[in-house]
Amino acid sequence: MPDNYLASYLPLLIQFLLVAAIAGGMVTLSWLVGRHKNTAAKLMPYECGMSPVGDARQRFSVKFYLVAMLFILFDVEAIFLYPWAVIFRELKMFGFWEMLIYVLVVLGGFIYVWKKGVLDWSTADTDPIVPLPDRAPAGSR
């Protein structure tokens, strides 16, 4: 073992320098060797193979954000099943009943969201968030 404390980090430093050199070399070579013909099609923004239509700063429906948040929520809740499955035999029946309660609570939340119509994208009138009515200014009455 080296006497100098910083000498033990020398292999890590060499690895970082080697990775930076390889990455920089790849980017530089692709820039030097690659073709540079800018056409109108290449300069257009790429959106899944479709031609972009409208303004990029359009407003999204509240349903889009609700479904996105619910996806993250249920995804994180599903992640909790993996550690439980790994130690399921060690927990015996106690772990089974606790996870059954957990799954029932998650399922209850899913059914609630489903009944509220958050997951229904077919019609616009089932929006669970109802906008507030427009208020007239105080002096106009």
C-alpha positions as CSV (number, residue, x, y, z in Angstrom):
1,M,0.0,0.0,0.0
2,P,1.4,3.4,-0.9
3,D,2.5,5.7,1.9
4,N,1.0,8.8,0.2
5,Y,-2.8,9.0,0.7
6,L,-3.4,10.7,-2.7
7,A,-1.4,8.0,-4.5
8,S,-4.2,5.5,-3.8
9,Y,-6.5,7.7,-6.0
10,L,-4.1,7.6,-9.0
11,P,-5.9,4.7,-10.8
12,L,-9.2,6.5,-10.5
13,L,-7.6,9.7,-11.9
14,I,-6.1,7.7,-14.8
15,Q,-9.5,6.1,-15.5
16,F,-11.2,9.5,-15.6
17,L,-8.6,10.9,-17.9
18,L,-8.8,7.9,-20.2
19,V,-12.6,8.1,-20.4
20,A,-12.4,11.8,-21.1
21,A,-9.8,11.3,-23.9
22,I,-11.9,8.5,-25.5
23,A,-15.1,10.5,-25.4
24,G,-13.4,13.6,-26.7
25,G,-11.7,11.6,-29.5
26,M,-15.0,10.1,-30.5
27,V,-16.8,13.4,-30.7
28,T,-13.9,15.0,-32.6
29,L,-13.6,12.2,-35.1
30,S,-17.3,12.2,-35.8
31,W,-17.2,15.9,-36.4
32,L,-14.1,15.7,-38.7
33,V,-15.2,12.6,-40.7
34,G,-19.0,13.2,-40.8
35,R,-20.8,14.9,-43.6
36,H,-22.0,18.5,-43.1
37,K,-24.9,19.1,-45.5
38,N,-27.5,21.2,-43.8
39,T,-30.8,20.8,-45.5
40,A,-34.3,22.1,-44.6
41,A,-35.3,18.6,-43.4
42,K,-32.2,18.3,-41.1
43,L,-32.7,21.7,-39.6
44,M,-36.4,21.0,-38.6
45,P,-37.1,19.8,-35.1
46,Y,-37.5,16.1,-34.9
47,E,-40.8,15.0,-33.3
48,C,-41.2,11.2,-33.6
49,G,-41.1,11.2,-37.4
50,M,-44.0,13.7,-37.8
51,S,-43.8,17.2,-39.1
52,P,-44.3,19.7,-36.3
53,V,-47.6,21.5,-36.3
54,G,-48.6,24.6,-34.4
55,D,-46.7,26.4,-31.7
56,A,-44.3,24.5,-29.4
57,R,-45.6,26.6,-26.4
58,Q,-49.1,25.3,-26.6
59,R,-51.0,24.6,-23.3
60,F,-51.5,21.0,-22.3
61,S,-54.7,19.7,-20.7
62,V,-54.7,19.2,-16.9
63,K,-55.4,15.6,-17.6
64,F,-52.0,15.2,-19.2
65,Y,-50.3,16.3,-15.9
66,L,-52.6,14.2,-13.8
67,V,-51.9,11.1,-15.7
68,A,-48.2,11.8,-15.6
69,M,-48.2,12.3,-11.9
70,L,-50.3,9.2,-11.4
71,F,-47.9,7.2,-13.5
72,I,-45.0,8.3,-11.4
73,L,-47.0,7.6,-8.2
74,F,-48.0,4.1,-9.1
75,D,-44.6,3.3,-10.6
76,V,-42.9,4.2,-7.3
77,E,-45.5,2.2,-5.4
78,A,-44.8,-0.8,-7.6
79,I,-41.1,-0.5,-6.9
80,F,-41.8,-1.3,-3.2
81,L,-43.0,-4.8,-4.3
82,Y,-39.5,-5.8,-5.4
83,P,-37.7,-5.7,-2.0
84,W,-40.7,-7.5,-0.5
85,A,-40.5,-10.2,-3.1
86,V,-36.8,-10.7,-2.3
87,I,-37.3,-11.3,1.4
88,F,-40.8,-12.8,1.2
89,R,-39.8,-16.2,2.7
90,E,-38.1,-14.6,5.7
91,L,-41.2,-12.5,6.5
92,K,-43.5,-15.4,6.5
93,M,-47.3,-14.7,7.0
94,F,-46.6,-11.3,8.7
95,G,-45.0,-10.0,5.5
96,F,-47.8,-11.5,3.4
97,W,-50.6,-9.7,5.3
98,E,-48.7,-6.4,5.4
99,M,-48.2,-6.5,1.6
100,L,-51.8,-7.5,1.1
101,I,-52.9,-4.4,3.0
102,Y,-50.5,-2.3,1.0
103,V,-51.7,-3.7,-2.3
104,L,-55.3,-3.1,-1.3
105,V,-54.6,0.5,-0.4
106,V,-52.9,1.1,-3.8
107,L,-55.7,-0.7,-5.6
108,G,-58.2,1.4,-3.8
109,G,-56.4,4.6,-4.9
110,F,-56.3,3.3,-8.5
111,I,-60.1,2.5,-8.4
112,Y,-60.8,6.0,-7.0
113,V,-58.8,7.6,-9.8
114,W,-60.5,5.5,-12.4
115,K,-64.0,6.3,-11.1
116,K,-63.1,10.0,-11.0
117,G,-62.4,9.8,-14.8
118,V,-58.8,10.9,-14.7
119,L,-57.7,8.0,-16.9
120,D,-60.5,8.5,-19.5
121,W,-59.1,10.6,-22.4
122,S,-62.0,9.9,-24.8
123,T,-64.1,13.0,-23.8
124,A,-63.2,16.5,-22.7
125,D,-66.2,16.9,-20.4
126,T,-65.1,14.3,-17.9
127,D,-62.3,16.5,-16.7
128,P,-62.1,16.0,-12.9
129,I,-60.7,19.5,-12.4
130,V,-63.5,22.0,-13.1
131,P,-62.3,25.5,-13.8
132,L,-63.5,28.4,-11.7
133,P,-66.1,30.7,-13.3
134,D,-64.9,34.0,-14.6
135,R,-65.4,36.7,-12.0
136,A,-66.3,40.2,-13.1
137,P,-64.3,43.1,-11.7
138,A,-65.6,44.5,-8.4
139,G,-66.5,47.9,-9.9
140,S,-68.5,46.6,-12.9
141,R,-71.6,45.5,-11.0
